[in-house]
Amino acid sequence: MTKVVGVRFNMAGKIYYFDPCGAELERGQHVIVETARGMEYGFVVGGVKEVDDSEIVAPLKPIIRVSTPEDDAHNAENLEKKKEACAICKEKIKKHGLEMKLVDAEYTFDNNKLLFYFTADGRIDFRELVKDLAGVFRTRIELRQIGVRDEIRLMGGIGVCGRVLCCHSYLTDLVSVSIKMAKEQNLSLNPAKISGVCGRLMCCLKNEEETYEELNKNLPSVGEYVSASDGGHGTVQSVNVLRQLVRVVVEEGDSREIREYKPEDLQFKKMYRKASEEMTDEDREAIAMLEQMEKQDRQEKAEREANQAAEREARQKRMEERAAKKDKVVKAQLNKSEKKGPGVLPEEVDEVKTPDGKEKKHRRRGKNRGGNNQHPAEEKKQGKEGDNAKNKETRSNRHGQSSRHNGREYRSHSNKDQQST
């Protein structure tokens, strides 16, 4: 078991685990964390808890710090800047004549990357658009294609129930929804009634699927012939799934009577009828539309998973390239030190960050100068000793020692010699 804290970066989305590093964090508190995209600004969705190691994606990255007022102001500034970025990107899309719809833009917290989300029918060649945007914003640009369900999830809205959309409020992931769920809950198969704002089957159909499956196990189908424990028998008129009551049209001679029974008081055998015999042409058209919507939903999910896998592979490749480049620099420094001879330390290289957040190699100055393989401090000491000896010799020449200038020999006289003469 490992202590973790859950962090979200959007109102609704996946929860990522981070190492709290012993800090006491509360729900709703904003934090700064490091992700694969760089520094990010998120909020805590729960306190510190222990989870199984199998639920953690290694390596578990730590919480860098709790957000400060400066961090909050910087995040608000990024939210304002993204509006301007959306306006510029829409102009560029129109200029290049691309059939794509821009949905949203997002800056990373450190402004190292700018992401644009868009929808389109099929694949779009946006290489020239990326170059144009990179020239305007002077940062890394990433365009990500999303589906209609992701579009509504980002934009938000109000559902037919009058509440905020599930995908925008609390859902951690977009679940797959099928027509079977609507049939299991005895809902109308009219696409207008069971479709959400995005035009796909409503996500809330998934909420009660397991409950209805469990309750329907012991209930007969409508139109099925059943026998009751009191001796009555007839066909099922309706079924109340939640109350677990069955209405049966009981036939006694020439008379008919409607009675309610509990499932345990009935004896019946499940009958499976062909759907084509019970459906009208309108029902078949509705089913066809729903099947088409379900198919598109599956395709979008497959494309989303493929894009995520490709992004993970590209990120892993970049990390490997950086590690190889770093090893190459270290080997080059070692080879350079070996060529200089023994006793020479390799030049140390520091990694510093420029004001724009990019990493840069910086070689330390004042190291290993000269080819005499001596320590700089010793060289400096020897230099001082040489200067002192030279000055001493110059002073001695002033007190009677001979010196040569331009090939002639001169002798200086002290004051005593001048007085004696």
ABEGO torsion letter per residue (X at the ends): XBBBBBBBABABEBBBBBBAGGBBBBBGBBBBBBBAAEBBBBBBABBBBBBBAAABBOBBBBBABBBBAAAAAAAAAAAAAAAAAAAAAAAAAAAAGBBBBBABBBBBAAGABBBBBBBBBEBBBAAAAAAAAAAAAGBBBBBBBBBAAAAAAAAEEBBAAGBBBAAAAABABBBBBBAAAAAAAGBBABAAAABBAAGBBBAAAAAAAAAAAAAAAABBBBGBBBBBAAGBBEBBABBBAAAGBBBBBBBBEABBBBBBBBAAABBBBBBBBBAAAABBAAAAAAAAAAAAAAAAAAAAAAAAAAAAAAAAAAAAAAAAAAAAAAAAAAAAAAAAAAAAEBGBBBBBBBBBBBAAGBBBBBBBBGBGBEAAGBBAAAAAAAAAAAAAAAAAAAAAAAAGBBBBBGGBBBBBBBAAAAAAX
